[in-house]
Amino acid sequence: MAEVMRHRSSHIDETVYDHDTHELQITFTDGRTYRYEDVPRGTYTELVTSASVGRAFNALIRDRFDGEET
């Protein structure tokens, strides 16, 4: 089951997280979309509930998971 969230962020427009496969897709405000595999549910939850999704992305996702542009 996938969860889609739109964000009010200067860098991130939308996140899609598949709870079954632990795949995270992030669409940035410039239109690029990246896919990240094996993202734990807790990391995703921390990302989308943070006060700044962009800052949380930089701290939790960017340098910890390999992203592939789709």
Backbone torsions as a table, in degrees:
resi	resn	phi	psi	omega
1	MET	NA	130.7	-178.9
2	ALA	-102.8	143.4	178.3
3	GLU	-114.9	124.0	-179.2
4	VAL	-108.3	130.5	178.1
5	MET	-133.0	132.9	172.3
6	ARG	-93.0	146.6	-175.2
7	HIS	-127.2	148.8	171.5
8	ARG	-96.6	84.2	-175.8
9	SER	-137.0	149.6	178.7
10	SER	-76.7	-12.3	-178.1
11	HIS	-122.7	-29.6	-175.1
12	ILE	-116.6	126.6	-178.9
13	ASP	-93.2	-43.6	-172.3
14	GLU	-152.6	146.1	170.8
15	THR	-123.0	143.4	174.6
16	VAL	-130.1	121.7	-178.6
17	TYR	-122.1	126.5	176.7
18	ASP	-95.3	112.0	-176.6
19	HIS	-68.2	-22.6	-179.9
20	ASP	-81.6	-41.9	-175.9
21	THR	-100.3	-9.8	-177.7
22	HIS	62.0	32.5	177.2
23	GLU	-96.8	133.0	179.9
24	LEU	-116.4	128.0	173.0
25	GLN	-113.3	133.0	178.9
26	ILE	-122.7	125.7	173.9
27	THR	-104.3	122.9	-178.8
28	PHE	-87.8	163.4	-176.1
29	THR	-65.8	-17.3	177.0
30	ASP	-85.6	2.3	176.0
31	GLY	96.7	-12.0	178.3
32	ARG	-73.9	143.3	177.3
33	THR	-124.3	133.4	178.6
34	TYR	-122.3	146.9	178.3
35	ARG	-112.5	133.8	178.5
36	TYR	-123.1	129.8	-177.9
37	GLU	-100.8	155.8	175.1
38	ASP	58.5	39.4	177.3
39	VAL	-87.2	118.1	-179.2
40	PRO	-61.5	148.5	-179.8
41	ARG	-56.8	-40.3	179.4
42	GLY	-62.3	-38.3	177.8
43	THR	-65.4	-43.9	177.6
44	TYR	-61.0	-46.1	-179.1
45	THR	-61.1	-43.2	178.1
46	GLU	-62.6	-38.7	177.9
47	LEU	-60.1	-53.7	-171.6
48	VAL	-79.5	-13.0	178.4
49	THR	-102.6	1.1	-178.3
50	SER	-74.2	157.8	178.2
51	ALA	-66.1	-30.7	178.2
52	SER	-130.6	106.0	-178.7
53	VAL	-64.3	-37.2	179.1
54	GLY	-63.3	-45.9	177.5
55	ARG	-63.8	-42.1	179.4
56	ALA	-64.4	-39.0	176.2
57	PHE	-58.2	-47.2	-179.4
58	ASN	-61.6	-38.7	-177.8
59	ALA	-80.4	-35.6	-170.3
60	LEU	-103.3	-28.6	-169.8
61	ILE	-117.4	-52.4	-167.0
62	ARG	-49.2	-52.4	-176.2
63	ASP	-98.4	4.4	-177.1
64	ARG	-108.8	-22.3	-178.3
65	PHE	-128.8	141.1	176.3
66	ASP	-76.6	124.8	179.2
67	GLY	-101.9	140.0	178.6
68	GLU	-120.0	124.9	179.5
69	GLU	-70.6	135.0	-178.8
70	THR	-103.3	NA	NA
